[in-house]
Amino acid sequence: MEFRPCIDLHDGKVKQIVGSTLGHTDQEVVENFISEYDSNYYAKMFAQDKLTGGHVIMLGGGNEEAALSALAAYPRGLQVGGGITADNAEKYIDAGASHVIVTSYIFHDGKLDTERLEKLVTTVGKEHLVIDLSCRMRDGKWFVVTDKWTKFSDFEVNAESIAYIEEFCDELLIHAVDVEGKKGGMQESLVRDLAEWTSIPTTYAGGVRSLNDLEKFKQIADGKLHVTIGSALSIFGGDLNYSDVVNYCRKGEIQ
């Protein structure tokens, strides 16, 4: 189990946002934290702590400059997502991203577009591609949600679909949308399912808020999944000490 850090960008600034409030015209975006530091600062911190596989997510427009700054500060140490297409993916790899992360580009009109997916693989290579299968439960099943998590796709996340999608990518990133950003605990049933279904490096995001949560996560996932933490972390205004998380994930025990 590795700790995979995150840098979420909104309006050019590093923020922590309740992701399920994005993309709605009838409600305001809920911001948990707005940093006084820029993306470059966090990228250098993660480089110093030798944390790999972290992700820079561009939440809407106006974030490209900040994303490129982070990639320049930690070449090949960060993945980048948010508005990635086959037309711009190569630019981010050339700028220093280890991987590009995609969801809405390959899931549009509620369906998986294999033509777009194959084009991405041809453009940057499977080894540079992370597929984001962020999902919500409906009728007792997990479904990928797209367009800033506002729309259900018809893509059910299960053992069969994950085995299929893994053929196209190097890693998976999966946000538990209903708990992400709320610091209310993880979605344990999803963690359990993902540990059983996935066979490539997979990062879970959503609701982890304490070292005890981390320990429970490790037990439920049997150490098979990586974890990212946002709003709960001290570096993003939360109560969970960043250094304690780094040390726990390195040593596997609470100090």
C-alpha positions as CSV (number, residue, x, y, z in Angstrom):
1,M,0.0,0.0,0.0
2,E,1.4,3.4,-1.0
3,F,0.3,6.9,-0.2
4,R,-0.5,8.7,-3.4
5,P,-0.7,12.5,-2.9
6,C,-2.9,14.9,-4.8
7,I,-2.9,18.5,-6.0
8,D,-6.4,19.6,-7.0
9,L,-6.5,22.8,-9.0
10,H,-9.5,25.1,-9.3
11,D,-9.3,28.6,-10.8
12,G,-5.5,28.2,-10.9
13,K,-5.3,27.7,-7.2
14,V,-4.6,24.6,-5.0
15,K,-7.9,23.7,-3.3
16,Q,-9.8,20.9,-1.7
17,I,-13.4,20.7,-3.0
18,V,-16.3,18.5,-2.3
19,G,-16.2,17.0,-5.8
20,S,-19.9,16.2,-6.1
21,T,-20.7,19.9,-5.9
22,L,-18.8,20.7,-9.1
23,G,-20.6,21.0,-12.4
24,H,-24.0,22.1,-11.1
25,T,-25.5,25.4,-12.3
26,D,-28.0,25.4,-9.4
27,Q,-25.6,25.1,-6.4
28,E,-22.3,26.6,-5.3
29,V,-19.1,24.7,-5.3
30,V,-18.2,23.7,-1.7
31,E,-14.6,24.5,-1.0
32,N,-13.0,22.9,2.1
33,F,-9.6,24.6,1.7
34,I,-7.8,27.2,-0.5
35,S,-4.1,27.1,-0.2
36,E,-1.8,30.1,0.2
37,Y,0.9,28.0,-1.6
38,D,1.0,27.2,-5.3
39,S,1.1,23.8,-7.1
40,N,4.9,24.0,-7.4
41,Y,5.3,24.1,-3.6
42,Y,3.3,20.9,-3.2
43,A,5.1,19.1,-6.0
44,K,8.5,19.9,-4.5
45,M,7.2,18.6,-1.1
46,F,6.1,15.3,-2.6
47,A,9.4,15.0,-4.5
48,Q,11.4,15.6,-1.3
49,D,9.4,12.8,0.4
50,K,9.9,10.6,-2.6
51,L,6.1,10.0,-3.1
52,T,5.3,8.7,-6.6
53,G,2.1,8.2,-8.4
54,G,0.4,11.3,-7.0
55,H,-2.1,13.1,-9.2
56,V,-2.6,16.7,-10.4
57,I,-6.3,17.3,-11.2
58,M,-7.4,20.3,-13.2
59,L,-11.0,21.0,-12.1
60,G,-12.2,23.1,-15.0
61,G,-10.4,25.7,-17.1
62,G,-7.7,28.1,-16.1
63,N,-5.5,25.5,-14.5
64,E,-3.1,24.5,-17.2
65,E,-0.3,26.8,-16.1
66,A,-0.5,25.6,-12.5
67,A,-0.5,21.9,-13.7
68,L,2.5,22.4,-15.9
69,S,4.4,24.2,-13.0
70,A,3.8,21.1,-10.8
71,L,5.0,18.7,-13.5
72,A,8.1,20.8,-14.0
73,A,8.9,20.7,-10.3
74,Y,8.6,16.9,-10.1
75,P,9.3,15.4,-13.5
76,R,7.9,11.8,-13.9
77,G,6.7,11.9,-10.3
78,L,3.1,13.0,-10.9
79,Q,0.1,12.1,-13.0
80,V,-2.2,14.7,-14.5
81,G,-5.9,14.7,-15.3
82,G,-8.8,16.9,-16.1
83,G,-9.7,17.7,-19.7
84,I,-7.3,15.2,-21.1
85,T,-7.9,14.1,-24.7
86,A,-6.0,12.3,-27.4
87,D,-5.1,15.7,-28.8
88,N,-3.4,17.2,-25.7
89,A,-2.3,14.1,-23.8
90,E,1.2,13.9,-25.4
91,K,1.8,17.5,-24.4
92,Y,1.5,16.7,-20.7
93,I,3.7,13.6,-21.0
94,D,6.3,15.7,-22.7
95,A,6.0,18.3,-19.9
96,G,6.9,15.7,-17.3
97,A,3.8,13.8,-16.4
98,S,4.4,10.1,-15.8
99,H,0.8,9.4,-16.8
100,V,-2.3,11.1,-18.0
101,I,-5.7,10.4,-16.3
102,V,-8.9,10.2,-18.3
103,T,-12.6,9.7,-17.5
104,S,-15.1,11.9,-19.4
105,Y,-13.2,11.8,-22.7
106,I,-13.6,8.1,-23.0
107,F,-17.0,7.9,-21.3
108,H,-19.3,10.2,-23.1
109,D,-23.0,10.1,-23.9
110,G,-23.2,7.6,-21.1
111,K,-21.1,4.9,-22.8
112,L,-17.5,3.8,-23.1
113,D,-16.0,5.0,-26.4
114,T,-13.5,2.3,-27.3
115,E,-12.4,4.3,-30.4
116,R,-11.3,7.2,-28.2
117,L,-9.7,4.9,-25.7
118,E,-7.7,3.1,-28.4
119,K,-6.6,6.5,-29.9
120,L,-5.3,7.5,-26.5
121,V,-3.3,4.3,-26.1
122,T,-1.9,4.8,-29.6
123,T,-1.0,8.4,-28.8
124,V,0.8,8.0,-25.4
125,G,1.0,4.3,-24.8
126,K,-0.7,2.0,-22.3
127,E,2.2,2.5,-19.9
128,H,1.3,6.3,-19.6
129,L,-2.4,5.9,-19.2
130,V,-4.5,5.9,-16.0
131,I,-8.2,5.4,-16.3
132,D,-10.4,7.0,-13.6
133,L,-13.4,4.8,-12.8
134,S,-14.9,7.1,-10.2
135,C,-18.3,5.8,-9.3
136,R,-21.5,5.9,-7.3
137,M,-23.9,3.2,-6.3
138,R,-27.2,2.8,-8.0
139,D,-29.6,-0.1,-7.5
140,G,-26.9,-1.9,-5.5
141,K,-24.3,-1.7,-8.3
142,W,-21.4,0.6,-9.0
143,F,-21.5,2.8,-12.1
144,V,-18.9,5.2,-13.5
145,V,-20.0,8.9,-13.3
146,T,-18.7,11.5,-15.6
147,D,-18.8,15.3,-16.4
148,K,-17.6,16.4,-13.0
149,W,-19.5,13.5,-11.5
150,T,-22.9,14.8,-12.5
151,K,-23.9,12.1,-15.0
152,F,-24.3,8.3,-14.6
153,S,-22.8,6.3,-17.4
154,D,-24.0,2.8,-18.3
155,F,-20.6,1.4,-17.4
156,E,-21.0,-0.9,-14.4
157,V,-17.8,-1.3,-12.3
158,N,-17.5,-5.0,-11.6
159,A,-14.9,-7.8,-11.9
160,E,-15.6,-8.4,-15.6
161,S,-15.5,-4.7,-16.7
162,I,-12.4,-4.0,-14.7
163,A,-10.6,-7.0,-16.3
164,Y,-11.5,-5.5,-19.7
165,I,-10.5,-1.9,-19.0
166,E,-7.2,-3.0,-17.4
167,E,-6.1,-4.2,-20.9
168,F,-5.9,-0.5,-22.0
169,C,-4.1,1.1,-19.0
170,D,-1.2,1.0,-16.5
171,E,-3.2,2.0,-13.4
172,L,-6.7,2.8,-12.2
173,L,-7.8,5.7,-10.0
174,I,-11.2,5.4,-8.3
175,H,-12.9,8.1,-6.3
176,A,-15.8,7.0,-4.1
177,V,-17.9,10.0,-5.2
178,D,-20.5,9.9,-2.5
179,V,-17.9,10.3,0.3
180,E,-15.1,12.1,-1.4
181,G,-14.2,15.4,0.2
182,K,-16.5,15.0,3.2
183,K,-14.1,13.5,5.7
184,G,-16.8,11.2,6.9
185,G,-15.1,7.8,6.5
186,M,-14.4,5.6,3.5
187,Q,-16.8,3.6,1.4
188,E,-15.8,0.2,2.8
189,S,-17.9,-1.9,0.4
190,L,-16.2,-0.3,-2.6
191,V,-12.7,-0.8,-1.1
192,R,-13.5,-4.4,-0.5
193,D,-14.8,-4.9,-4.0
194,L,-11.8,-3.1,-5.7
195,A,-9.3,-5.2,-3.7
196,E,-11.0,-8.3,-5.0
197,W,-11.5,-7.1,-8.6
198,T,-8.3,-5.2,-9.6
199,S,-5.0,-6.7,-10.7
200,I,-3.0,-3.6,-11.7
201,P,-2.0,-0.7,-9.4
202,T,-5.2,1.0,-8.2
203,T,-5.6,4.1,-6.1
204,Y,-8.7,4.6,-3.9
205,A,-9.8,8.1,-3.0
206,G,-12.6,9.1,-0.6
207,G,-13.3,9.7,3.1
208,V,-10.1,8.5,4.8
209,R,-9.6,10.8,7.7
210,S,-7.4,9.3,10.4
211,L,-4.6,6.8,11.0
212,N,-7.2,4.3,12.3
213,D,-9.0,4.7,9.0
214,L,-5.7,4.0,7.2
215,E,-5.2,0.9,9.2
216,K,-8.8,-0.3,8.5
217,F,-8.3,0.5,4.8
218,K,-5.1,-1.6,4.7
219,Q,-6.9,-4.5,6.4
220,I,-10.0,-4.4,4.2
221,A,-7.9,-4.1,1.0
222,D,-5.3,-6.6,2.3
223,G,-2.6,-4.1,1.3
224,K,-3.6,-4.5,-2.4
225,L,-4.8,-0.9,-3.0
226,H,-3.0,2.5,-2.8
227,V,-4.7,5.4,-1.1
228,T,-5.0,9.2,-1.6
229,I,-6.1,11.6,1.0
230,G,-7.2,15.2,0.4
231,S,-9.3,17.4,2.7
232,A,-8.4,15.5,5.9
233,L,-4.6,16.2,5.5
234,S,-2.9,18.8,7.6
235,I,-1.3,20.3,4.5
236,F,-4.8,21.0,3.2
237,G,-6.3,22.4,6.4
238,G,-7.3,19.0,7.9
239,D,-6.5,17.3,11.2
240,L,-4.6,14.3,9.9
241,N,-0.8,15.0,10.1
242,Y,0.8,14.7,6.6
243,S,4.1,13.3,7.9
244,D,2.2,10.7,10.0
245,V,0.5,9.4,6.9
246,V,3.7,9.3,4.9
247,N,5.4,7.4,7.7
248,Y,2.5,5.0,8.3
249,C,2.4,4.0,4.6
250,R,6.1,3.5,4.5
251,K,6.3,1.4,7.7
252,G,2.9,-0.1,7.9
253,E,2.3,0.8,11.5
254,I,1.2,3.7,13.7
255,Q,4.2,5.3,15.4
